[in-house]
Amino acid sequence: MNGVVALYEAHQAAFVIALLGLITLATRAGGYLVLARFKRIPARLEAALEAVPVAVISTLVVPPAFSGGVAEFATVAFAVVACMRLPSMVVILAGLGLIVGLRMVGL
């Protein structure tokens, strides 16, 4: 048993990443299998599924934007305005460059 514990401690990050990957794969496959049973997805379920990406992004972006400093708030404000006119990848790269630049100057 000590060998297993030592192996886990030595490679803890790799084990956690692999486990999270397997969990992600299982949830995606499970969702596909559940939805494959429907001939037509009910409107309420489709609306709920369409709201998931917005909920995930909001969960990841909003807390740092309001609990972080000026750099985080400015970057989120920029991204909100820019995403209305620019492609997503451009906004992501520009936002990344902006946050790095603002942090480098000490904001």
C-alpha positions in Angstrom: 0.0 0.0 0.0 2.9 2.4 0.7 4.1 2.0 -2.8 0.7 3.1 -4.2 0.7 6.2 -1.9 4.2 7.1 -2.8 3.4 6.8 -6.5 0.4 9.0 -6.1 2.3 11.6 -4.2 5.1 11.7 -6.7 2.7 12.1 -9.7 -0.3 13.9 -8.0 -0.8 16.5 -10.6 -0.7 14.0 -13.5 -3.2 11.8 -11.6 -5.6 14.7 -11.0 -5.4 15.9 -14.6 -6.0 12.4 -15.9 -8.9 11.9 -13.5 -10.5 15.2 -14.5 -10.1 14.2 -18.1 -11.9 10.9 -17.5 -14.7 12.7 -15.6 -15.1 15.2 -18.5 -15.2 12.3 -21.0 -17.8 10.4 -19.0 -20.1 13.4 -18.6 -19.9 14.2 -22.3 -20.5 10.6 -23.3 -23.3 10.3 -20.8 -25.0 13.5 -22.1 -24.7 12.2 -25.6 -26.2 8.9 -24.7 -29.1 10.5 -22.8 -29.9 12.9 -25.7 -29.6 10.2 -28.3 -32.7 8.6 -26.8 -34.8 11.6 -27.9 -36.1 11.8 -31.4 -36.6 15.5 -30.9 -35.2 17.5 -28.0 -37.9 19.3 -26.0 -37.8 23.1 -26.4 -37.2 23.7 -22.7 -34.3 21.2 -22.6 -32.8 22.8 -25.7 -33.1 26.3 -24.2 -31.4 25.0 -21.0 -28.6 23.5 -22.9 -28.1 26.7 -24.9 -27.7 28.6 -21.7 -24.9 26.4 -20.3 -22.0 28.1 -22.1 -23.0 31.5 -20.9 -23.4 30.2 -17.4 -20.0 28.6 -17.4 -18.3 31.7 -18.8 -20.1 33.9 -16.3 -19.0 31.7 -13.5 -15.3 31.9 -14.6 -15.2 35.6 -15.5 -17.4 37.5 -13.1 -15.7 36.8 -9.8 -12.2 37.8 -10.8 -13.6 40.9 -12.6 -15.2 42.3 -9.4 -12.8 40.9 -6.8 -9.6 41.5 -8.8 -7.9 44.8 -9.4 -8.1 47.5 -12.1 -6.5 45.3 -14.7 -9.1 42.5 -14.4 -12.0 44.9 -14.5 -10.6 46.8 -17.4 -10.0 43.6 -19.4 -13.5 42.4 -18.8 -15.0 45.7 -19.8 -12.9 45.7 -22.9 -14.0 42.2 -23.8 -17.7 43.0 -23.3 -17.5 45.9 -25.7 -15.1 44.1 -28.2 -17.2 40.9 -28.4 -20.0 42.9 -30.0 -17.9 43.7 -33.1 -14.9 41.3 -33.2 -14.6 37.6 -33.7 -14.3 35.5 -30.5 -10.7 34.5 -31.1 -9.6 38.1 -31.6 -11.3 39.2 -28.4 -9.7 36.3 -26.5 -6.2 37.1 -27.8 -6.6 40.9 -27.3 -8.0 40.4 -23.8 -5.1 38.1 -22.9 -2.6 40.7 -24.3 -4.4 43.5 -22.4 -4.4 41.7 -19.0 -0.7 40.7 -19.4 0.2 44.2 -20.4 -1.7 45.8 -17.5 -0.2 43.5 -15.0 3.3 44.1 -16.4 2.9 47.9 -15.7 1.7 47.2 -12.2 -2.1 47.6 -12.4 
